[in-house]
Amino acid sequence: MARRVHQPLENQEFDFILSMTTGPVLAYFCGTWPKAVEACRAMDSVVGELVEEYGTRFTAVRTDMTRCPESTRRYGVTGAPTAVLIKDGEAVASQAGPMTREEFRAFLDAHL
């Protein structure tokens, strides 16, 4: 259910969330270094609004690149923020960089 945003603390928790979720997962990868923090906070707000708007159409997972390095590498993420839409464990779409609400909505609509 996409009523809240999951925040795994390690790779195993990320993998557990994926294994227990039916339907698409929006994993958005964030960083804690100074240049990434502001953009990632903006993404938090946008994703939070879209989770409420889209309801159960996807599950959101905010992934800290430092805490989940294996998951970050698995999906080819090299910068923060990056959104990856995952279906059945496979990335079907990704978008690097901050997105406005409208850009994020277009990303989701094109791939959900």
Salt bridges, closest charged atoms under 4 A:
ASP15 OD1 - ARG74 NH1 2.82
ASP44 OD1 - ARG62 NE 2.65
GLU49 OE1 - ARG101 NE 2.96
GLU52 OE1 - ARG3 NH1 4.00
GLU53 OE1 - ARG101 NH2 2.69
GLU53 OE2 - ARG105 NE 3.03
